[in-house]
Amino acid sequence: MYRLRPDDLLRDPSYRRLWLSVLCGSLGGQITLLALPLSAAVLLQATPTQMGWLTALELLPFVLFSLPSGVWLDRVRKLPVYVAGELLLALAVGSVPLAWLMGWLSMSWLYGVAFVVGLVNVSAGTAAQIVLTQVVPRERLVEAHAKNALASSGAEVVGPGLAGLLIRAVGAPLALLADALLLTFSAGVLKGLRVTEHRDGDARRGFLHELLEGLRFVRSQPLLVSLAACVATWQMCYHSALVVQILHATRTLGLDERQVGLCYIALGVGTVGASLRGDRLSRRIGPGPSLVVGFAITSVGWGAVALAPAGAWGVGPSPGC
């Protein structure tokens, strides 16, 4: 039986609660990742354009609020933002089964939910990263990030299969109730968590002044500009693929919800594999070339989907996969 070392971070009650919150939030996120687009594609027979808008509205808060959110978070306590974000997200995804049962569910409703998901991710998601630094000493942050990554990667392996089974059993809208419960539990775990709060923002300088100062700093760093351009391009391609793959899986390959969930498990397995080998690759060829290799591998994966034959044979050698 595996036993924690005497000095393991998980023996720290505060970090253990934060880690459990990360695990629950990640599992819930995997359910949303499948259930929200499947609700649109299967229940509402969304067109490719509507699926595109669903993804675009989830990304819009990042475009509109990423920089203002960073300045705002410098001026407020981060833990309440994190907890409020988890509860708001639970309310948003929990509204989908209610709307479905009442006959109100529409693409407009899902658009609103997607926008809230993006808004929470850009604000509370950033706050969660800062809360970690308030709970864990600086010298143990690498260990903490590794354990959080393990929780997220584990959720990416287990979550899609669980989500597929839930969606198959009770339908995509009701599966989102499980997500809402997980998020509510995540917020409850964080209640009363003791953190050491540091506020770096200076209200006397003005919100706009700090915002422009941050923009000038990024613009003055060529590396940051290049990284921002690369990440933005990758995000555009990644979310374009997300728009298409649910429709391709359900309408072209003829997969049901359970099979779609099983396919997403491979995504989690790939994440775990990259986590285990990525550091070794980075040390051998350098961080920049590793980033290029990652982009290339991702493009091969998307190309393979485009070449997949129709039917279950497009997923694996067995029709029951």
KADASUL-V392908 format. One line per field, one symbol per residue. burial: # if it has 16 or more other ideal C-beta (glycine too) atoms within 10 Angstrom, else .. A space follows every 50 residues. Layout:
BEGIN
burial=???
END
This chain:
BEGIN
burial=........#..#..############################.#.#...# ############.....#######...##.###.######.######.## ....#.#.###.################.###.###.......#..##.. #######.######.###..##########.######.##..#.#..... .........#..............................########## ..#.#.#########..#.###.................#.......... ....#......#.##......
END
